[in-house]
Amino acid sequence: MARIYRLIGATKHNSFTNAVEELVDLELVDELEDEEGTREGCDAIFREEG
């Protein structure tokens, strides 16, 4: 199982949405996209495709 490499804090929902969009643009995949709730206190966890 992979470990969390870096945490990014977003104080506003708009900041969170912008960060998610930028990471998706980098072709990273949100592991929590189809899940409800959080994992390890995170609202989104991104990984490289594959």
mmCIF entry with sequence, helices, sheets and N, C-alpha, C, O atoms, coordinates in Angstrom:
data_MODEL
# 
_entry.id   MODEL 
# 
_entity.id                         1 
_entity.type                       polymer 
_entity.pdbx_number_of_molecules   1 
# 
_entity_poly.entity_id                      1 
_entity_poly.type                           'polypeptide(L)' 
_entity_poly.nstd_linkage                   no 
_entity_poly.nstd_monomer                   no 
_entity_poly.pdbx_seq_one_letter_code       MARIYRLIGATKHNSFTNAVEELVDLELVDELEDEEGTREGCDAIFREEG 
_entity_poly.pdbx_seq_one_letter_code_can   MARIYRLIGATKHNSFTNAVEELVDLELVDELEDEEGTREGCDAIFREEG 
_entity_poly.pdbx_strand_id                 A 
# 
loop_
_entity_poly_seq.entity_id 
_entity_poly_seq.num 
_entity_poly_seq.mon_id 
_entity_poly_seq.hetero 
1 1  MET n 
1 2  ALA n 
1 3  ARG n 
1 4  ILE n 
1 5  TYR n 
1 6  ARG n 
1 7  LEU n 
1 8  ILE n 
1 9  GLY n 
1 10 ALA n 
1 11 THR n 
1 12 LYS n 
1 13 HIS n 
1 14 ASN n 
1 15 SER n 
1 16 PHE n 
1 17 THR n 
1 18 ASN n 
1 19 ALA n 
1 20 VAL n 
1 21 GLU n 
1 22 GLU n 
1 23 LEU n 
1 24 VAL n 
1 25 ASP n 
1 26 LEU n 
1 27 GLU n 
1 28 LEU n 
1 29 VAL n 
1 30 ASP n 
1 31 GLU n 
1 32 LEU n 
1 33 GLU n 
1 34 ASP n 
1 35 GLU n 
1 36 GLU n 
1 37 GLY n 
1 38 THR n 
1 39 ARG n 
1 40 GLU n 
1 41 GLY n 
1 42 CYS n 
1 43 ASP n 
1 44 ALA n 
1 45 ILE n 
1 46 PHE n 
1 47 ARG n 
1 48 GLU n 
1 49 GLU n 
1 50 GLY n 
# 
_struct_asym.id          A 
_struct_asym.entity_id   1 
# 
_struct_conf.conf_type_id            HELX_P 
_struct_conf.id                      HELX_P1 
_struct_conf.pdbx_PDB_helix_id       AA1 
_struct_conf.beg_label_comp_id       HIS 
_struct_conf.beg_label_asym_id       A 
_struct_conf.beg_label_seq_id        13 
_struct_conf.pdbx_beg_PDB_ins_code   ? 
_struct_conf.end_label_comp_id       ASP 
_struct_conf.end_label_asym_id       A 
_struct_conf.end_label_seq_id        25 
_struct_conf.pdbx_end_PDB_ins_code   ? 
_struct_conf.beg_auth_comp_id        HIS 
_struct_conf.beg_auth_asym_id        A 
_struct_conf.beg_auth_seq_id         13 
_struct_conf.end_auth_comp_id        ASP 
_struct_conf.end_auth_asym_id        A 
_struct_conf.end_auth_seq_id         25 
_struct_conf.pdbx_PDB_helix_class    1 
_struct_conf.details                 ? 
_struct_conf.pdbx_PDB_helix_length   13 
# 
_struct_conf_type.id          HELX_P 
_struct_conf_type.criteria    ? 
_struct_conf_type.reference   ? 
# 
_struct_sheet.id               AA1 
_struct_sheet.type             ? 
_struct_sheet.number_strands   2 
_struct_sheet.details          ? 
# 
_struct_sheet_order.sheet_id     AA1 
_struct_sheet_order.range_id_1   1 
_struct_sheet_order.range_id_2   2 
_struct_sheet_order.offset       ? 
_struct_sheet_order.sense        anti-parallel 
# 
loop_
_struct_sheet_range.sheet_id 
_struct_sheet_range.id 
_struct_sheet_range.beg_label_comp_id 
_struct_sheet_range.beg_label_asym_id 
_struct_sheet_range.beg_label_seq_id 
_struct_sheet_range.pdbx_beg_PDB_ins_code 
_struct_sheet_range.end_label_comp_id 
_struct_sheet_range.end_label_asym_id 
_struct_sheet_range.end_label_seq_id 
_struct_sheet_range.pdbx_end_PDB_ins_code 
_struct_sheet_range.beg_auth_comp_id 
_struct_sheet_range.beg_auth_asym_id 
_struct_sheet_range.beg_auth_seq_id 
_struct_sheet_range.end_auth_comp_id 
_struct_sheet_range.end_auth_asym_id 
_struct_sheet_range.end_auth_seq_id 
AA1 1 LEU A 28 ? ASP A 30 ? LEU A 28 ASP A 30 
AA1 2 PHE A 46 ? GLU A 48 ? PHE A 46 GLU A 48 
# 
loop_
_atom_site.group_PDB 
_atom_site.id 
_atom_site.type_symbol 
_atom_site.label_atom_id 
_atom_site.label_alt_id 
_atom_site.label_comp_id 
_atom_site.label_asym_id 
_atom_site.label_entity_id 
_atom_site.label_seq_id 
_atom_site.pdbx_PDB_ins_code 
_atom_site.Cartn_x 
_atom_site.Cartn_y 
_atom_site.Cartn_z 
_atom_site.occupancy 
_atom_site.B_iso_or_equiv 
_atom_site.pdbx_formal_charge 
_atom_site.auth_seq_id 
_atom_site.auth_comp_id 
_atom_site.auth_asym_id 
_atom_site.auth_atom_id 
_atom_site.pdbx_PDB_model_num 
ATOM 1   N N  . MET A 1 1  ? 0.843   -1.188 0.000   1.00 0.00 ? 1  MET A N  1 
ATOM 2   C CA . MET A 1 1  ? 0.000   0.000  0.000   1.00 0.00 ? 1  MET A CA 1 
ATOM 3   C C  . MET A 1 1  ? 0.883   1.245  0.000   1.00 0.00 ? 1  MET A C  1 
ATOM 4   O O  . MET A 1 1  ? 1.876   1.312  0.725   1.00 0.00 ? 1  MET A O  1 
ATOM 5   N N  . ALA A 1 2  ? 0.523   2.202  -0.798  1.00 0.00 ? 2  ALA A N  1 
ATOM 6   C CA . ALA A 1 2  ? 1.294   3.438  -0.909  1.00 0.00 ? 2  ALA A CA 1 
ATOM 7   C C  . ALA A 1 2  ? 1.074   4.319  0.319   1.00 0.00 ? 2  ALA A C  1 
ATOM 8   O O  . ALA A 1 2  ? 0.052   4.225  0.999   1.00 0.00 ? 2  ALA A O  1 
ATOM 9   N N  . ARG A 1 3  ? 2.035   5.155  0.576   1.00 0.00 ? 3  ARG A N  1 
ATOM 10  C CA . ARG A 1 3  ? 1.934   6.116  1.675   1.00 0.00 ? 3  ARG A CA 1 
ATOM 11  C C  . ARG A 1 3  ? 1.616   7.496  1.115   1.00 0.00 ? 3  ARG A C  1 
ATOM 12  O O  . ARG A 1 3  ? 1.887   7.781  -0.052  1.00 0.00 ? 3  ARG A O  1 
ATOM 13  N N  . ILE A 1 4  ? 1.043   8.341  1.951   1.00 0.00 ? 4  ILE A N  1 
ATOM 14  C CA . ILE A 1 4  ? 0.779   9.728  1.568   1.00 0.00 ? 4  ILE A CA 1 
ATOM 15  C C  . ILE A 1 4  ? 2.133   10.431 1.447   1.00 0.00 ? 4  ILE A C  1 
ATOM 16  O O  . ILE A 1 4  ? 2.941   10.410 2.375   1.00 0.00 ? 4  ILE A O  1 
ATOM 17  N N  . TYR A 1 5  ? 2.364   11.052 0.290   1.00 0.00 ? 5  TYR A N  1 
ATOM 18  C CA . TYR A 1 5  ? 3.628   11.737 0.029   1.00 0.00 ? 5  TYR A CA 1 
ATOM 19  C C  . TYR A 1 5  ? 3.572   13.203 0.441   1.00 0.00 ? 5  TYR A C  1 
ATOM 20  O O  . TYR A 1 5  ? 4.509   13.722 1.047   1.00 0.00 ? 5  TYR A O  1 
ATOM 21  N N  . ARG A 1 6  ? 2.460   13.869 0.107   1.00 0.00 ? 6  ARG A N  1 
ATOM 22  C CA . ARG A 1 6  ? 2.371   15.297 0.383   1.00 0.00 ? 6  ARG A CA 1 
ATOM 23  C C  . ARG A 1 6  ? 0.923   15.664 0.680   1.00 0.00 ? 6  ARG A C  1 
ATOM 24  O O  . ARG A 1 6  ? 0.004   15.182 0.018   1.00 0.00 ? 6  ARG A O  1 
ATOM 25  N N  . LEU A 1 7  ? 0.729   16.510 1.668   1.00 0.00 ? 7  LEU A N  1 
ATOM 26  C CA . LEU A 1 7  ? -0.606  17.029 1.989   1.00 0.00 ? 7  LEU A CA 1 
ATOM 27  C C  . LEU A 1 7  ? -0.697  18.467 1.493   1.00 0.00 ? 7  LEU A C  1 
ATOM 28  O O  . LEU A 1 7  ? 0.231   19.258 1.660   1.00 0.00 ? 7  LEU A O  1 
ATOM 29  N N  . ILE A 1 8  ? -1.824  18.788 0.885   1.00 0.00 ? 8  ILE A N  1 
ATOM 30  C CA . ILE A 1 8  ? -2.085  20.156 0.438   1.00 0.00 ? 8  ILE A CA 1 
ATOM 31  C C  . ILE A 1 8  ? -3.329  20.627 1.167   1.00 0.00 ? 8  ILE A C  1 
ATOM 32  O O  . ILE A 1 8  ? -4.388  20.011 1.055   1.00 0.00 ? 8  ILE A O  1 
ATOM 33  N N  . GLY A 1 9  ? -3.210  21.698 1.902   1.00 0.00 ? 9  GLY A N  1 
ATOM 34  C CA . GLY A 1 9  ? -4.348  22.243 2.637   1.00 0.00 ? 9  GLY A CA 1 
ATOM 35  C C  . GLY A 1 9  ? -5.068  23.294 1.816   1.00 0.00 ? 9  GLY A C  1 
ATOM 36  O O  . GLY A 1 9  ? -4.434  24.136 1.180   1.00 0.00 ? 9  GLY A O  1 
ATOM 37  N N  . ALA A 1 10 ? -6.376  23.247 1.830   1.00 0.00 ? 10 ALA A N  1 
ATOM 38  C CA . ALA A 1 10 ? -7.197  24.250 1.146   1.00 0.00 ? 10 ALA A CA 1 
ATOM 39  C C  . ALA A 1 10 ? -8.218  24.779 2.145   1.00 0.00 ? 10 ALA A C  1 
ATOM 40  O O  . ALA A 1 10 ? -9.002  24.012 2.705   1.00 0.00 ? 10 ALA A O  1 
ATOM 41  N N  . THR A 1 11 ? -8.207  26.074 2.364   1.00 0.00 ? 11 THR A N  1 
ATOM 42  C CA . THR A 1 11 ? -9.087  26.659 3.376   1.00 0.00 ? 11 THR A CA 1 
ATOM 43  C C  . THR A 1 11 ? -10.479 26.955 2.845   1.00 0.00 ? 11 THR A C  1 
ATOM 44  O O  . THR A 1 11 ? -11.419 27.118 3.622   1.00 0.00 ? 11 THR A O  1 
ATOM 45  N N  . LYS A 1 12 ? -10.620 27.026 1.520   1.00 0.00 ? 12 LYS A N  1 
ATOM 46  C CA . LYS A 1 12 ? -11.925 27.301 0.914   1.00 0.00 ? 12 LYS A CA 1 
ATOM 47  C C  . LYS A 1 12 ? -12.240 26.212 -0.091  1.00 0.00 ? 12 LYS A C  1 
ATOM 48  O O  . LYS A 1 12 ? -11.337 25.620 -0.681  1.00 0.00 ? 12 LYS A O  1 
ATOM 49  N N  . HIS A 1 13 ? -13.538 25.948 -0.288  1.00 0.00 ? 13 HIS A N  1 
ATOM 50  C CA . HIS A 1 13 ? -13.949 24.917 -1.245  1.00 0.00 ? 13 HIS A CA 1 
ATOM 51  C C  . HIS A 1 13 ? -13.428 25.235 -2.650  1.00 0.00 ? 13 HIS A C  1 
ATOM 52  O O  . HIS A 1 13 ? -13.021 24.331 -3.379  1.00 0.00 ? 13 HIS A O  1 
ATOM 53  N N  . ASN A 1 14 ? -13.439 26.498 -3.023  1.00 0.00 ? 14 ASN A N  1 
ATOM 54  C CA . ASN A 1 14 ? -12.950 26.904 -4.343  1.00 0.00 ? 14 ASN A CA 1 
ATOM 55  C C  . ASN A 1 14 ? -11.468 26.559 -4.498  1.00 0.00 ? 14 ASN A C  1 
ATOM 56  O O  . ASN A 1 14 ? -11.043 26.130 -5.571  1.00 0.00 ? 14 ASN A O  1 
ATOM 57  N N  . SER A 1 15 ? -10.695 26.739 -3.454  1.00 0.00 ? 15 SER A N  1 
ATOM 58  C CA . SER A 1 15 ? -9.265  26.398 -3.492  1.00 0.00 ? 15 SER A CA 1 
ATOM 59  C C  . SER A 1 15 ? -9.080  24.895 -3.656  1.00 0.00 ? 15 SER A C  1 
ATOM 60  O O  . SER A 1 15 ? -8.203  24.449 -4.395  1.00 0.00 ? 15 SER A O  1 
ATOM 61  N N  . PHE A 1 16 ? -9.905  24.120 -2.968  1.00 0.00 ? 16 PHE A N  1 
ATOM 62  C CA . PHE A 1 16 ? -9.853  22.669 -3.092  1.00 0.00 ? 16 PHE A CA 1 
ATOM 63  C C  . PHE A 1 16 ? -10.186 22.247 -4.520  1.00 0.00 ? 16 PHE A C  1 
ATOM 64  O O  . PHE A 1 16 ? -9.482  21.431 -5.114  1.00 0.00 ? 16 PHE A O  1 
ATOM 65  N N  . THR A 1 17 ? -11.266 22.810 -5.065  1.00 0.00 ? 17 THR A N  1 
ATOM 66  C CA . THR A 1 17 ? -11.683 22.475 -6.427  1.00 0.00 ? 17 THR A CA 1 
ATOM 67  C C  . THR A 1 17 ? -10.590 22.825 -7.431  1.00 0.00 ? 17 THR A C  1 
ATOM 68  O O  . THR A 1 17 ? -10.313 22.043 -8.340  1.00 0.00 ? 17 THR A O  1 
ATOM 69  N N  . ASN A 1 18 ? -9.972  23.980 -7.278  1.00 0.00 ? 18 ASN A N  1 
ATOM 70  C CA . ASN A 1 18 ? -8.885  24.380 -8.183  1.00 0.00 ? 18 ASN A CA 1 
ATOM 71  C C  . ASN A 1 18 ? -7.709  23.421 -8.091  1.00 0.00 ? 18 ASN A C  1 
ATOM 72  O O  . ASN A 1 18 ? -7.129  23.060 -9.116  1.00 0.00 ? 18 ASN A O  1 
ATOM 73  N N  . ALA A 1 19 ? -7.349  23.006 -6.896  1.00 0.00 ? 19 ALA A N  1 
ATOM 74  C CA . ALA A 1 19 ? -6.235  22.070 -6.718  1.00 0.00 ? 19 ALA A CA 1 
ATOM 75  C C  . ALA A 1 19 ? -6.547  20.727 -7.382  1.00 0.00 ? 19 ALA A C  1 
ATOM 76  O O  . ALA A 1 19 ? -5.688  20.142 -8.043  1.00 0.00 ? 19 ALA A O  1 
ATOM 77  N N  . VAL A 1 20 ? -7.776  20.242 -7.205  1.00 0.00 ? 20 VAL A N  1 
ATOM 78  C CA . VAL A 1 20 ? -8.191  18.981 -7.825  1.00 0.00 ? 20 VAL A CA 1 
ATOM 79  C C  . VAL A 1 20 ? -8.097  19.091 -9.344  1.00 0.00 ? 20 VAL A C  1 
ATOM 80  O O  . VAL A 1 20 ? -7.577  18.188 -10.000 1.00 0.00 ? 20 VAL A O  1 
ATOM 81  N N  . GLU A 1 21 ? -8.591  20.180 -9.902  1.00 0.00 ? 21 GLU A N  1 
ATOM 82  C CA . GLU A 1 21 ? -8.544  20.370 -11.354 1.00 0.00 ? 21 GLU A CA 1 
ATOM 83  C C  . GLU A 1 21 ? -7.110  20.374 -11.878 1.00 0.00 ? 21 GLU A C  1 
ATOM 84  O O  . GLU A 1 21 ? -6.832  19.795 -12.928 1.00 0.00 ? 21 GLU A O  1 
ATOM 85  N N  . GLU A 1 22 ? -6.209  21.017 -11.161 1.00 0.00 ? 22 GLU A N  1 
ATOM 86  C CA . GLU A 1 22 ? -4.804  21.061 -11.580 1.00 0.00 ? 22 GLU A CA 1 
ATOM 87  C C  . GLU A 1 22 ? -4.172  19.668 -11.544 1.00 0.00 ? 22 GLU A C  1 
ATOM 88  O O  . GLU A 1 22 ? -3.413  19.311 -12.445 1.00 0.00 ? 22 GLU A O  1 
ATOM 89  N N  . LEU A 1 23 ? -4.476  18.891 -10.525 1.00 0.00 ? 23 LEU A N  1 
ATOM 90  C CA . LEU A 1 23 ? -3.915  17.544 -10.423 1.00 0.00 ? 23 LEU A CA 1 
ATOM 91  C C  . LEU A 1 23 ? -4.484  16.623 -11.491 1.00 0.00 ? 23 LEU A C  1 
ATOM 92  O O  . LEU A 1 23 ? -3.766  15.777 -12.025 1.00 0.00 ? 23 LEU A O  1 
ATOM 93  N N  . VAL A 1 24 ? -5.765  16.776 -11.809 1.00 0.00 ? 24 VAL A N  1 
ATOM 94  C CA . VAL A 1 24 ? -6.370  16.001 -12.895 1.00 0.00 ? 24 VAL A CA 1 
ATOM 95  C C  . VAL A 1 24 ? -5.722  16.389 -14.227 1.00 0.00 ? 24 VAL A C  1 
ATOM 96  O O  . VAL A 1 24 ? -5.477  15.529 -15.073 1.00 0.00 ? 24 VAL A O  1 
ATOM 97  N N  . ASP A 1 25 ? -5.446  17.677 -14.411 1.00 0.00 ? 25 ASP A N  1 
ATOM 98  C CA . ASP A 1 25 ? -4.765  18.139 -15.630 1.00 0.00 ? 25 ASP A CA 1 
ATOM 99  C C  . ASP A 1 25 ? -3.386  17.498 -15.783 1.00 0.00 ? 25 ASP A C  1 
ATOM 100 O O  . ASP A 1 25 ? -2.893  17.331 -16.899 1.00 0.00 ? 25 ASP A O  1 
ATOM 101 N N  . LEU A 1 26 ? -2.770  17.142 -14.659 1.00 0.00 ? 26 LEU A N  1 
ATOM 102 C CA . LEU A 1 26 ? -1.468  16.461 -14.684 1.00 0.00 ? 26 LEU A CA 1 
ATOM 103 C C  . LEU A 1 26 ? -1.627  14.951 -14.870 1.00 0.00 ? 26 LEU A C  1 
ATOM 104 O O  . LEU A 1 26 ? -0.668  14.190 -14.743 1.00 0.00 ? 26 LEU A O  1 
ATOM 105 N N  . GLU A 1 27 ? -2.856  14.538 -15.172 1.00 0.00 ? 27 GLU A N  1 
ATOM 106 C CA . GLU A 1 27 ? -3.204  13.139 -15.426 1.00 0.00 ? 27 GLU A CA 1 
ATOM 107 C C  . GLU A 1 27 ? -3.053  12.242 -14.204 1.00 0.00 ? 27 GLU A C  1 
ATOM 108 O O  . GLU A 1 27 ? -2.745  11.057 -14.324 1.00 0.00 ? 27 GLU A O  1 
ATOM 109 N N  . LEU A 1 28 ? -3.274  12.826 -13.021 1.00 0.00 ? 28 LEU A N  1 
ATOM 110 C CA . LEU A 1 28 ? -3.310  12.047 -11.794 1.00 0.00 ? 28 LEU A CA 1 
ATOM 111 C C  . LEU A 1 28 ? -4.762  11.628 -11.546 1.00 0.00 ? 28 LEU A C  1 
ATOM 112 O O  . LEU A 1 28 ? -5.691  12.300 -11.996 1.00 0.00 ? 28 LEU A O  1 
ATOM 113 N N  . VAL A 1 29 ? -4.951  10.530 -10.840 1.00 0.00 ? 29 VAL A N  1 
ATOM 114 C CA . VAL A 1 29 ? -6.274  9.956  -10.594 1.00 0.00 ? 29 VAL A CA 1 
ATOM 115 C C  . VAL A 1 29 ? -6.616  10.089 -9.109  1.00 0.00 ? 29 VAL A C  1 
ATOM 116 O O  . VAL A 1 29 ? -5.811  9.754  -8.241  1.00 0.00 ? 29 VAL A O  1 
ATOM 117 N N  . ASP A 1 30 ? -7.813  10.580 -8.836  1.00 0.00 ? 30 ASP A N  1 
ATOM 118 C CA . ASP A 1 30 ? -8.289  10.701 -7.454  1.00 0.00 ? 30 ASP A CA 1 
ATOM 119 C C  . ASP A 1 30 ? -8.870  9.367  -7.009  1.00 0.00 ? 30 ASP A C  1 
ATOM 120 O O  . ASP A 1 30 ? -9.903  8.937  -7.522  1.00 0.00 ? 30 ASP A O  1 
ATOM 121 N N  . GLU A 1 31 ? -8.223  8.718  -6.070  1.00 0.00 ? 31 GLU A N  1 
ATOM 122 C CA . GLU A 1 31 ? -8.685  7.417  -5.574  1.00 0.00 ? 31 GLU A CA 1 
ATOM 123 C C  . GLU A 1 31 ? -10.017 7.520  -4.834  1.00 0.00 ? 31 GLU A C  1 
ATOM 124 O O  . GLU A 1 31 ? -10.726 6.522  -4.706  1.00 0.00 ? 31 GLU A O  1 
ATOM 125 N N  . LEU A 1 32 ? -10.362 8.687  -4.355  1.00 0.00 ? 32 LEU A N  1 
ATOM 126 C CA . LEU A 1 32 ? -11.579 8.851  -3.563  1.00 0.00 ? 32 LEU A CA 1 
ATOM 127 C C  . LEU A 1 32 ? -12.732 9.464  -4.358  1.00 0.00 ? 32 LEU A C  1 
ATOM 128 O O  . LEU A 1 32 ? -13.769 9.798  -3.785  1.00 0.00 ? 32 LEU A O  1 
ATOM 129 N N  . GLU A 1 33 ? -12.559 9.612  -5.655  1.00 0.00 ? 33 GLU A N  1 
ATOM 130 C CA . GLU A 1 33 ? -13.560 10.287 -6.484  1.00 0.00 ? 33 GLU A CA 1 
ATOM 131 C C  . GLU A 1 33 ? -14.947 9.676  -6.332  1.00 0.00 ? 33 GLU A C  1 
ATOM 132 O O  . GLU A 1 33 ? -15.933 10.410 -6.265  1.00 0.00 ? 33 GLU A O  1 
ATOM 133 N N  . ASP A 1 34 ? -15.045 8.359  -6.277  1.00 0.00 ? 34 ASP A N  1 
ATOM 134 C CA . ASP A 1 34 ? -16.348 7.688  -6.206  1.00 0.00 ? 34 ASP A CA 1 
ATOM 135 C C  . ASP A 1 34 ? -16.729 7.252  -4.793  1.00 0.00 ? 34 ASP A C  1 
ATOM 136 O O  . ASP A 1 34 ? -17.715 6.539  -4.612  1.00 0.00 ? 34 ASP A O  1 
ATOM 137 N N  . GLU A 1 35 ? -15.962 7.671  -3.798  1.00 0.00 ? 35 GLU A N  1 
ATOM 138 C CA . GLU A 1 35 ? -16.239 7.300  -2.411  1.00 0.00 ? 35 GLU A CA 1 
ATOM 139 C C  . GLU A 1 35 ? -16.850 8.468  -1.655  1.00 0.00 ? 35 GLU A C  1 
ATOM 140 O O  . GLU A 1 35 ? -16.604 9.630  -1.978  1.00 0.00 ? 35 GLU A O  1 
ATOM 141 N N  . GLU A 1 36 ? -17.640 8.148  -0.656  1.00 0.00 ? 36 GLU A N  1 
ATOM 142 C CA . GLU A 1 36 ? -18.164 9.173  0.233   1.00 0.00 ? 36 GLU A CA 1 
ATOM 143 C C  . GLU A 1 36 ? -17.278 9.223  1.470   1.00 0.00 ? 36 GLU A C  1 
ATOM 144 O O  . GLU A 1 36 ? -16.793 8.192  1.934   1.00 0.00 ? 36 GLU A O  1 
ATOM 145 N N  . GLY A 1 37 ? -17.071 10.404 1.994   1.00 0.00 ? 37 GLY A N  1 
ATOM 146 C CA . GLY A 1 37 ? -16.263 10.552 3.187   1.00 0.00 ? 37 GLY A CA 1 
ATOM 147 C C  . GLY A 1 37 ? -14.783 10.737 2.862   1.00 0.00 ? 37 GLY A C  1 
ATOM 148 O O  . GLY A 1 37 ? -14.398 11.006 1.725   1.00 0.00 ? 37 GLY A O  1 
ATOM 149 N N  . THR A 1 38 ? -13.984 10.584 3.891   1.00 0.00 ? 38 THR A N  1 
ATOM 150 C CA . THR A 1 38 ? -12.551 10.807 3.768   1.00 0.00 ? 38 THR A CA 1 
ATOM 151 C C  . THR A 1 38 ? -11.785 9.526  4.055   1.00 0.00 ? 38 THR A C  1 
ATOM 152 O O  . THR A 1 38 ? -12.343 8.554  4.563   1.00 0.00 ? 38 THR A O  1 
ATOM 153 N N  . ARG A 1 39 ? -10.508 9.539  3.727   1.00 0.00 ? 39 ARG A N  1 
ATOM 154 C CA . ARG A 1 39 ? -9.614  8.446  4.095   1.00 0.00 ? 39 ARG A CA 1 
ATOM 155 C C  . ARG A 1 39 ? -8.346  9.080  4.663   1.00 0.00 ? 39 ARG A C  1 
ATOM 156 O O  . ARG A 1 39 ? -7.754  9.965  4.045   1.00 0.00 ? 39 ARG A O  1 
ATOM 157 N N  . GLU A 1 40 ? -7.943  8.625  5.828   1.00 0.00 ? 40 GLU A N  1 
ATOM 158 C CA . GLU A 1 40 ? -6.770  9.169  6.515   1.00 0.00 ? 40 GLU A CA 1 
ATOM 159 C C  . GLU A 1 40 ? -6.878  10.691 6.662   1.00 0.00 ? 40 GLU A C  1 
ATOM 160 O O  . GLU A 1 40 ? -5.870  11.397 6.658   1.00 0.00 ? 40 GLU A O  1 
ATOM 161 N N  . GLY A 1 41 ? -8.113  11.184 6.793   1.00 0.00 ? 41 GLY A N  1 
ATOM 162 C CA . GLY A 1 41 ? -8.349  12.616 6.965   1.00 0.00 ? 41 GLY A CA 1 
ATOM 163 C C  . GLY A 1 41 ? -8.264  13.409 5.682   1.00 0.00 ? 41 GLY A C  1 
ATOM 164 O O  . GLY A 1 41 ? -8.249  14.640 5.723   1.00 0.00 ? 41 GLY A O  1 
ATOM 165 N N  . CYS A 1 42 ? -8.209  12.742 4.547   1.00 0.00 ? 42 CYS A N  1 
ATOM 166 C CA . CYS A 1 42 ? -8.069  13.422 3.245   1.00 0.00 ? 42 CYS A CA 1 
ATOM 167 C C  . CYS A 1 42 ? -9.369  13.347 2.455   1.00 0.00 ? 42 CYS A C  1 
ATOM 168 O O  . CYS A 1 42 ? -10.044 12.318 2.448   1.00 0.00 ? 42 CYS A O  1 
ATOM 169 N N  . ASP A 1 43 ? -9.712  14.443 1.792   1.00 0.00 ? 43 ASP A N  1 
ATOM 170 C CA . ASP A 1 43 ? -10.890 14.490 0.924   1.00 0.00 ? 43 ASP A CA 1 
ATOM 171 C C  . ASP A 1 43 ? -10.588 13.953 -0.451  1.00 0.00 ? 43 ASP A C  1 
ATOM 172 O O  . ASP A 1 43 ? -11.505 13.545 -1.164  1.00 0.00 ? 43 ASP A O  1 
ATOM 173 N N  . ALA A 1 44 ? -9.327  13.940 -0.847  1.00 0.00 ? 44 ALA A N  1 
ATOM 174 C CA . ALA A 1 44 ? -8.900  13.423 -2.149  1.00 0.00 ? 44 ALA A CA 1 
ATOM 175 C C  . ALA A 1 44 ? -7.496  12.839 -1.970  1.00 0.00 ? 44 ALA A C  1 
ATOM 176 O O  . ALA A 1 44 ? -6.674  13.374 -1.227  1.00 0.00 ? 44 ALA A O  1 
ATOM 177 N N  . ILE A 1 45 ? -7.247  11.745 -2.657  1.00 0.00 ? 45 ILE A N  1 
ATOM 178 C CA . ILE A 1 45 ? -5.910  11.130 -2.669  1.00 0.00 ? 45 ILE A CA 1 
ATOM 179 C C  . ILE A 1 45 ? -5.592  10.819 -4.126  1.00 0.00 ? 45 ILE A C  1 
ATOM 180 O O  . ILE A 1 45 ? -6.292  10.040 -4.772  1.00 0.00 ? 45 ILE A O  1 
ATOM 181 N N  . PHE A 1 46 ? -4.537  11.430 -4.631  1.00 0.00 ? 46 PHE A N  1 
ATOM 182 C CA . PHE A 1 46 ? -4.182  11.271 -6.029  1.00 0.00 ? 46 PHE A CA 1 
ATOM 183 C C  . PHE A 1 46 ? -3.000  10.337 -6.195  1.00 0.00 ? 46 PHE A C  1 
ATOM 184 O O  . PHE A 1 46 ? -2.118  10.250 -5.341  1.00 0.00 ? 46 PHE A O  1 
ATOM 185 N N  . ARG A 1 47 ? -3.012  9.634  -7.336  1.00 0.00 ? 47 ARG A N  1 
ATOM 186 C CA . ARG A 1 47 ? -1.922  8.733  -7.699  1.00 0.00 ? 47 ARG A CA 1 
ATOM 187 C C  . ARG A 1 47 ? -1.739  8.800  -9.207  1.00 0.00 ? 47 ARG A C  1 
ATOM 188 O O  . ARG A 1 47 ? -2.606  9.278  -9.939  1.00 0.00 ? 47 ARG A O  1 
ATOM 189 N N  . GLU A 1 48 ? -0.595  8.312  -9.649  1.00 0.00 ? 48 GLU A N  1 
ATOM 190 C CA . GLU A 1 48 ? -0.368  8.226  -11.075 1.00 0.00 ? 48 GLU A CA 1 
ATOM 191 C C  . GLU A 1 48 ? -1.214  7.104  -11.651 1.00 0.00 ? 48 GLU A C  1 
ATOM 192 O O  . GLU A 1 48 ? -1.446  6.093  -10.987 1.00 0.00 ? 48 GLU A O  1 
ATOM 193 N N  . GLU A 1 49 ? -1.673  7.274  -12.875 1.00 0.00 ? 49 GLU A N  1 
ATOM 194 C CA . GLU A 1 49 ? -2.461  6.254  -13.564 1.00 0.00 ? 49 GLU A CA 1 
ATOM 195 C C  . GLU A 1 49 ? -1.605  5.023  -13.782 1.00 0.00 ? 49 GLU A C  1 
ATOM 196 O O  . GLU A 1 49 ? -0.424  5.123  -14.114 1.00 0.00 ? 49 GLU A O  1 
ATOM 197 N N  . GLY A 1 50 ? -2.209  3.864  -13.592 1.00 0.00 ? 50 GLY A N  1 
ATOM 198 C CA . GLY A 1 50 ? -1.477  2.622  -13.897 1.00 0.00 ? 50 GLY A CA 1 
ATOM 199 C C  . GLY A 1 50 ? -1.155  1.785  -12.761 1.00 0.00 ? 50 GLY A C  1 
ATOM 200 O O  . GLY A 1 50 ? -0.544  0.729  -12.926 1.00 0.00 ? 50 GLY A O  1 
# 
